[in-house]
Amino acid sequence: MQEKQATIYLDNAATTPLDSKVLEAMLPYLKEQYGNASSIHSLGQKAREAVEKARKKVAFFLNCKESEVYFTPSATFSDNLAILGVVRAAQKGGIKPHIITSIIEHPAVLETYKILEKQGVEVTYLSVSKGGLVVIEEIEKAIKENTVLVSIMLANNEIGTIQPIAEIANLIKRFKIQDSRFKILFHTDAVQGANYLDLDVEKLGVDLLTLSGHKIYGPKGIGVLYVKQGTAIEPIIYGGHQEAGLIPGTENVANIVGLGKAIELVQSSKLKVQSLRKLRDKLIDGILKEIPQTFLNGSREARLPNNVNISFKGVEGEALLILLDQEGVAVSTGSACSSGSLEASHVLMALNVGNERAHSAIRFSLGKQTIEKEIAKVLEVLPEMVRHLRKISGFRL
Ligand SMILES: *Cc1c(COP(=O)(O)O)cnc(C)c1O
């Protein structure tokens, strides 16, 4: 069967298309400006200048010092470094570390804990409300004398729920003021929130923050870890002196330049958030109204302006994904990372919606390139697809 090229791209939470302005900014560093940013000669110095210019843009975006911005090979690496690096530093200081996190974190975070738990590190996994939000009081109860890290994502990649990061930061601060023995650091994976939310680290009150290039219309294979000055963190790989020795390895100059440009563009595209939210609501309301037995997963209020995650009762999510793809509509079931496995999404299961609803979920994630006509087209083709699949599976309304 001839496969149609996906023309309606509603999978921007998995990755975003490269902005042509980003590509343009990168190209010189893939061609004539090929210098190693650590080389002393002028070609090297050109590369160094480009790296530092990008760092300045990220620092401006995060409202932090340039020396607090570290370029990494991916957000997965940033998450790993934040967690493993803080744990190693604590262990060096003679502490037996305890970590607090939520059960709906990204695998880049959760899989790291699995390894640490095998090594005797204690991890508390907070459950979430029906709407997919952590409960502040639960964090308060979980904090112990040896808690070295709290890591809660800013916005969820599957259901788009936005966590109260500044509130959590205030709680941690209170503990530290009351008793100086508390050495809790606060990390947030801000990958999904970067396009839409204020990432001022002062306002968020975090010590560590993760970003990814390819979720903000930049290149794949580049991330950022913000590390507040004075934070006790150890490297997790070893080599040269790059990135103050915390992330050794020759800088990926083109990708760093691309990320810098992408960050700069985020600031201008934030103006379009209102119209994106309108499109999101059109899609949510259209589906819930036109197709019976459909359910929005995750809080409607504390939600990213581009995320629509809906369960279609009596329908296998994967089957609907394939029908949509044949019409040129690209979506996800749960997270892209768990597709290919038959396990239901850990995020949807955490909402207590049950196995069936978790397996019948589709994530539509809109982007800055999404237009009204595309949403209208989806709303036009979807009801018949769902009717068809329900008929096959023998589901009765
Ligand atoms: C995509 C994503 C990551 C991983 O980013 P990479 O740069 O692909 O490693 C981490 N956390 C969240 C929330 C994500 O959505």
The ligand as an SDF file (V2000), in Angstrom:
LIG
                    3D

 15 15  0  0  0  0  0  0  0  0999 V2000
   11.5640   14.7180   24.6580 C   0  0  0  0  0  0  0  0  0  0  0  0
   11.7060   14.8100   26.1230 C   0  0  0  0  0  0  0  0  0  0  0  0
   12.9100   14.4720   26.7600 C   0  0  0  0  0  0  0  0  0  0  0  0
   14.0830   13.9110   26.0230 C   0  0  0  0  0  0  0  0  0  0  0  0
   14.6740   14.8590   25.1800 O   0  0  0  0  0  0  0  0  0  0  0  0
   15.8290   14.4260   24.1690 P   0  0  0  0  0  0  0  0  0  0  0  0
   16.5070   15.7100   23.8110 O   0  0  0  0  0  0  0  0  0  0  0  0
   15.1330   13.7780   23.0220 O   0  0  0  0  0  0  0  0  0  0  0  0
   16.7340   13.4940   24.8920 O   0  0  0  0  0  0  0  0  0  0  0  0
   12.9760   14.6210   28.1300 C   0  0  0  0  0  0  0  0  0  0  0  0
   11.9340   15.0740   28.8400 N   0  0  0  0  0  0  0  0  0  0  0  0
   10.7670   15.4070   28.2670 C   0  0  0  0  0  0  0  0  0  0  0  0
    9.6540   15.8970   29.0940 C   0  0  0  0  0  0  0  0  0  0  0  0
   10.6130   15.2760   26.8910 C   0  0  0  0  0  0  0  0  0  0  0  0
    9.4470   15.5780   26.3250 O   0  0  0  0  0  0  0  0  0  0  0  0
  1  2  1  0
  2  3  1  0
  2 14  2  0
  3  4  1  0
  3 10  2  0
  4  5  1  0
  5  6  1  0
  6  7  2  0
  6  8  1  0
  6  9  1  0
 10 11  1  0
 11 12  2  0
 12 13  1  0
 12 14  1  0
 14 15  1  0
M  END
$$$$
